């Protein structure tokens, strides 16, 4: 059986066009003319047998096939570049700006990032925690080197790895759902994916609700739930003692999955950023094998 090989230099051109949103800028970065860049993209489309970019309107829009290729091309080049960096014994110093959604600031990724810093003491890391929409805006503005953020519908630019989390309703252990005509909700501020899922799910079944507590951090929500100020949606990894899970028998509908992604631009990435991206992807993969993460399907259908 003959396999099609995708040249890394062509994939690098493809990602440069996407990241810089311009054939001309990509050409300047790579030392090629704009027609040469266009020719490489055409060659790549011929190799994969599908159109990858829609340039019929203003700007550059990825086709569904183009999104799938971009995601896996980022993974392939990140691994390729890390291998070269290790063999060439490149220095690992530098500054990294990482964005985390609020409910992961005290959980899985904080532990992974702390472990990475201990192994690479010459890397200066700063972590910014916020709601996902703001993190993605900062990432797009080049204010973050990589961002872990939630997304709905179509993947966001720079997505290199994605997975799904199942949010669950939780309340204090002594919470009595039958005595609550109006559901008291503890939630992150407006714009949070968990908040919108909770309120939309209750609206769909016609159950009244009100926001009784709002906090940008998961610690505040956890404490509010434990003290009985309200119910909220968390993932199993952020459950604490003194909480119980609520289900349909308690009058709380199943919540749809939350899709999360690691966002990273290969263009002009530092060695430290490449190492961290691969470190996080490996940690996610290992976590998936133990049942905590359901990994992205590899057939191009998106998160599971």
C-alpha positions in Angstrom: 0.0 0.0 0.0 1.4 3.4 -1.0 1.3 6.2 1.6 1.2 9.9 0.9 3.9 11.8 2.7 3.2 15.4 3.7 6.4 17.5 3.6 7.0 19.4 6.8 8.2 22.5 4.9 4.9 22.6 3.1 2.9 22.1 6.4 5.0 24.9 7.9 4.0 27.2 5.1 0.4 26.2 5.5 0.4 27.0 9.2 2.3 30.3 8.6 -0.5 31.4 6.2 -3.1 30.6 8.9 -1.3 32.1 11.8 -0.3 35.3 10.0 -3.6 35.4 8.1 -1.8 36.4 4.9 0.0 34.7 2.0 2.3 37.7 1.7 3.3 37.8 5.4 3.9 34.1 5.4 6.2 34.5 2.4 8.2 37.2 4.1 8.6 35.1 7.2 9.7 32.1 5.2 11.8 33.9 2.6 9.5 33.1 -0.3 7.4 35.1 -2.7 3.7 35.2 -2.5 3.2 33.1 -5.7 5.6 30.5 -4.2 3.5 30.3 -1.1 0.3 29.9 -3.1 1.9 27.2 -5.1 2.9 25.3 -2.0 -0.7 25.5 -0.6 -2.0 24.3 -4.0 0.5 21.4 -3.8 -0.7 20.5 -0.3 -4.3 20.5 -1.5 -3.4 18.1 -4.3 -1.6 15.8 -1.9 -4.6 15.6 0.5 -7.2 15.7 -2.2 -9.3 18.4 -0.6 -9.5 22.2 -0.7 -8.0 23.6 2.5 -8.5 27.4 2.4 -11.4 29.5 1.2 -10.2 32.8 0.0 -13.3 33.8 -2.0 -14.3 36.4 0.6 -12.4 38.8 2.8 -9.7 37.1 4.8 -8.7 33.4 4.9 -11.2 30.8 6.1 -10.3 27.2 6.7 -12.5 24.5 5.2 -13.6 21.6 7.5 -10.8 19.6 5.9 -8.4 22.5 6.4 -9.3 22.6 10.1 -8.5 18.9 10.6 -5.2 19.2 8.7 -4.2 22.3 10.7 -4.8 20.6 14.0 -2.7 17.5 13.2 -0.1 19.5 11.3 0.5 21.6 14.5 1.0 18.4 16.5 3.3 16.9 13.9 5.5 20.0 13.6 5.6 20.5 17.4 6.9 17.0 17.8 9.3 17.4 14.9 10.7 20.7 16.3 11.1 19.3 19.8 13.1 16.4 18.4 15.4 18.7 16.6 15.7 21.0 19.6 16.7 18.2 21.8 19.2 16.7 19.4 20.7 20.1 18.9 20.7 20.7 22.6 19.1 24.1 22.3 18.8 26.3 25.4 15.5 26.1 27.2 15.4 29.5 28.8 12.8 32.2 28.1 9.4 33.5 29.2 6.1 31.7 28.7 2.7 33.2 29.0 0.0 30.7 29.6 -3.8 31.1 29.8 -6.0 28.8 31.9 -9.7 28.8 32.3 -10.7 29.5 35.9 -11.9 26.0 36.8 -8.6 24.5 35.9 -6.4 27.0 37.8 -6.4 24.8 40.9 -6.6 21.4 39.2 -5.1 19.2 36.5 -3.2 21.9 34.5 -1.8 23.7 37.5 -0.1 20.5 38.6 1.2 19.8 35.1 2.6 23.3 34.7 4.2 23.2 38.1 5.9 19.9 37.2 7.1 21.4 33.9 8.6 24.4 35.7 10.4 22.2 38.2 12.0 20.2 35.3 12.9 23.4 33.4 14.0 25.9 36.0 15.4 28.3 33.4 11.9 28.9 32.0 10.0 31.9 33.4 6.3 31.1 33.3 3.4 33.5 34.0 -0.2 32.1 34.2 -3.2 34.2 33.5 -6.6 32.8 34.6 -9.8 34.1 33.1 -13.0 33.0 31.3 -12.3 31.3 28.0 -13.6 34.0 25.7 -11.1 36.5 27.2 -8.3 34.0 27.0 -8.9 33.4 23.3 -9.0 37.1 22.7 -5.7 37.5 24.4 -4.2 34.6 22.5 -5.4 36.1 19.2 -3.8 39.4 20.2 -0.4 37.6 20.8 -0.7 38.3 24.6 -0.4 34.6 25.4 2.0 32.0 24.0 -0.6 29.2 24.5 -4.0 29.0 25.9 -6.3 26.3 27.2 -9.9 27.4 26.7 -13.4 26.2 26.2 -15.1 26.6 22.8 -18.5 25.9 21.2 -19.3 24.9 17.7 -16.4 25.3 15.3 -12.8 25.1 16.7 -11.0 28.4 17.3 -7.8 29.4 15.4 -4.6 27.8 16.8 -6.3 24.7 18.1 -3.8 21.9 18.4 -5.5 19.4 20.7 -9.1 19.1 21.9 -11.1 16.9 24.3 -14.4 16.9 26.1 -15.4 17.2 29.8 -18.8 16.2 31.2 -20.1 18.9 33.6 -22.3 17.7 36.4 -24.6 19.4 38.8 -23.3 19.5 42.4 -24.7 20.8 45.7 -24.0 20.6 49.4 -24.5 17.1 50.9 -27.6 18.3 52.8 -29.2 20.1 49.8 -32.9 19.3 49.5 -33.9 19.8 45.9 -37.6 19.2 46.6 -37.8 22.3 48.8 -36.4 24.6 46.2 -39.0 26.2 43.9 -36.3 28.4 42.5 -32.9 26.9 41.9 -30.1 28.9 43.6 -27.1 29.0 41.3 -23.5 29.7 42.1 -21.7 30.5 38.9 -18.8 32.3 37.2 -19.6 35.8 35.7 -21.6 36.2 32.5 -19.8 34.7 29.5 -18.9 31.5 31.2 -19.7 28.3 29.3 -20.7 26.4 32.5 -23.1 29.3 33.5 -24.8 29.4 30.1 -25.3 25.6 30.1 -26.9 25.6 33.5 -29.3 28.4 32.9 -30.2 27.1 29.4 -30.8 23.6 30.7 -33.2 24.9 33.4 -35.0 27.2 31.0 -35.6 24.2 28.7 -37.5 22.3 31.4 -39.3 25.4 32.7 -37.6 25.4 36.1 -37.0 28.8 37.7 -33.5 29.9 38.8 -31.6 32.8 40.2 -27.9 33.6 40.6 -27.2 33.6 44.3 -23.4 33.7 44.1 -21.0 34.8 41.4 -17.2 34.4 41.5 -14.5 34.3 38.8 -12.6 31.5 40.6 -13.5 27.9 41.1 -12.5 28.1 44.8 -15.2 30.6 45.5 -17.8 28.4 43.8 -16.7 25.3 45.6 -17.0 27.1 49.0 -20.4 28.5 48.0 -21.6 25.0 47.2 -20.2 23.5 50.4 -21.8 26.2 52.5 -25.2 25.7 50.8 -25.4 29.1 49.0 -26.2 27.4 45.7 -25.7 24.6 43.2 -23.3 24.7 40.4 -21.8 22.7 37.5 -18.3 21.3 38.0 -16.3 18.4 36.6 -15.6 15.3 38.6 -12.0 16.4 39.1 -13.1 19.5 40.9 -15.5 17.8 43.3 -14.7 18.2 47.0 -15.9 16.6 50.2 -19.2 17.9 51.4 -20.7 17.9 47.9 -23.1 15.5 46.2 -24.0 15.0 42.6 -27.5 16.0 41.4 -29.2 14.2 38.6 -32.5 13.9 36.7 -34.2 12.3 39.7 -33.4 15.5 41.6 -34.9 17.6 38.8 -31.6 18.6 37.2 -31.3 17.8 33.5 -28.1 16.3 32.0 -25.7 19.0 30.8 -24.0 18.9 27.4 -20.3 18.3 27.2 -17.8 21.1 27.4 -15.3 21.1 24.6 -11.8 22.3 25.5 -8.7 22.9 23.5 -5.0 23.6 23.7 -4.3 26.6 21.4 -0.8 27.3 20.1 0.8 28.9 17.1 3.8 27.0 15.6 4.9 30.2 13.8 7.9 31.8 15.6 7.4 29.5 18.6 10.2 29.3 21.2 11.8 26.0 22.2 10.4 26.4 25.6 6.9 26.7 24.2 7.3 23.7 21.9 8.5 21.6 24.9 5.5 22.8 27.0 3.0 22.1 24.3 4.2 18.5 23.8 4.4 18.1 27.6 0.8 19.1 28.0 -0.4 16.9 25.1 1.4 13.9 26.6 -0.1 14.6 30.0 -3.6 14.8 28.5 -3.0 11.6 26.6 -1.9 9.8 29.8 -4.9 11.3 31.6 -7.2 10.0 28.9 -5.8 6.5 29.3 -6.9 6.6 33.0 -10.4 7.7 32.2 -10.2 11.4 33.2 -10.1 12.8 29.6 -11.9 11.7 26.5 -9.6 12.5 23.7 -10.4 14.1 20.4 -11.5 11.6 17.7 -8.8 11.1 15.1 -11.3 10.9 12.1 -11.9 14.6 11.8 -15.3 14.6 13.5 -14.1 16.8 16.3 -14.3 16.3 20.1 -15.9 13.1 21.4 
